[in-house]
Structures are given as C-alpha cells and as structure tokens.
Amino acid sequence: MLIEGNESNFNQLVNNDLVLVDFFAEWCGPCRMLEPVLDDVANDRSDFDIVKVDIDKNRALAQQFGVMSVPTLMIFKKGELIETKNGFMPKELLVNWVNEHK
C-alpha cells in the first residue's frame, strides 16, 4: 500500500524501521512511470513502507529535503535520512537498493 505523506504526518511516517519516500509531481513523466513500479513493490513487500509526497502540495517538505528534481527517492530508517536517488528506477534496481539498507 502506498501511503500519502504531507507536511503534517511526514515525521511520524518516516519514523518506522525502513521507509522509502517518493517525492513526485503529477506533471512529471518519469514520476508517472515510477508509480506502477511502486505499486508492485508495495503489493509484494510488507517489510517497509512506501510514502508518496506531492512536491506541489508540500513545498516546505520538498525544500527541507533539497528536492531539486522529481522523482526523488529517499530511504529513511527510524526517522533518519539514509540515502537519496533521483530519477526513474526499474523494480529490480529499486528493490535491490532498498534491500541494501535492511
């Protein structure tokens, strides 16, 4: 399940063991390509959360984390930012990247 993150719930959402955050925009082509990949991963895996943050609706969050392009993917562990990657990622690469941080 994909979780919608926003400025009021973000800190609580990323406080779990392992969380993948997708900073995206509705108008972004690569973001739309990434959405079904994230849906697949969310359906396959329950050992980490996936939080989607719309940068146009949550500008303060995007600014806080220095999001300059979308999609920007971030891995959080117990509230701490561990790693950031930009751009589309195929499912296999995305899953491998998350697994590196388990």
C-alpha positions in Angstrom: 0.0 0.0 0.0 1.3 3.4 -0.9 0.9 6.0 1.9 0.2 9.7 1.2 2.7 11.8 3.0 2.2 15.5 3.8 3.7 18.2 6.0 1.6 17.3 9.0 2.2 13.5 9.0 5.6 13.2 7.4 7.8 12.9 10.6 5.5 10.3 12.0 5.5 8.2 8.8 9.3 8.1 8.4 9.9 7.1 12.0 9.3 3.4 11.2 12.1 0.9 10.8 12.5 1.4 7.0 10.6 3.8 4.8 11.0 4.6 1.1 9.8 8.1 0.3 8.9 9.2 -3.3 8.9 12.9 -3.8 6.9 13.3 -7.0 4.7 15.7 -9.1 1.6 15.0 -11.1 3.0 16.7 -14.2 6.2 14.6 -14.2 6.5 11.9 -16.8 9.1 9.8 -15.0 7.1 10.0 -11.8 4.1 8.6 -13.7 6.3 5.7 -15.0 7.5 5.0 -11.4 4.0 4.8 -9.9 3.2 1.3 -11.2 6.6 0.1 -10.1 6.0 1.4 -6.6 2.5 -0.2 -6.6 4.1 -3.5 -7.5 6.7 -3.2 -4.8 4.1 -2.2 -2.2 2.0 -5.2 -3.1 5.0 -7.6 -3.0 6.6 -6.3 0.2 5.3 -5.5 3.6 8.7 -5.2 5.4 8.9 -1.5 4.6 6.6 1.4 4.0 6.4 3.5 0.8 5.3 7.1 1.3 4.5 9.4 -1.6 4.9 13.1 -1.2 3.5 15.5 -3.9 6.0 18.4 -4.1 3.4 20.8 -5.4 1.2 20.3 -2.4 4.1 20.0 0.1 6.6 22.7 -0.9 8.0 23.1 2.6 8.9 19.4 2.7 10.5 19.4 -0.7 12.5 22.5 0.3 13.5 20.9 3.7 15.0 17.9 1.9 16.5 19.8 -1.0 14.4 18.2 -3.7 15.5 19.8 -6.9 14.1 17.3 -9.4 11.4 14.6 -9.4 11.2 11.8 -8.9 13.5 11.9 -5.9 13.6 8.8 -3.8 14.8 8.7 -0.2 15.3 5.9 2.3 14.7 6.7 5.9 15.5 4.4 8.9 13.8 5.3 12.2 13.4 8.9 11.1 16.9 9.4 9.8 17.6 10.0 6.1 20.0 7.3 4.9 20.3 7.8 1.1 18.8 9.7 -1.8 18.5 8.8 -5.5 17.0 10.8 -8.3 15.1 9.6 -11.4 13.1 6.6 -12.5 14.3 3.2 -11.3 13.1 -0.2 -12.6 11.6 -2.5 -10.0 14.7 -4.8 -9.6 17.0 -1.9 -9.0 14.6 -0.2 -6.6 14.2 -3.4 -4.6 17.9 -4.1 -4.5 18.6 -0.5 -3.4 16.1 -0.8 -0.5 17.4 -4.2 0.5 20.9 -2.7 0.9 19.6 -0.8 3.8 17.7 -3.5 5.7 
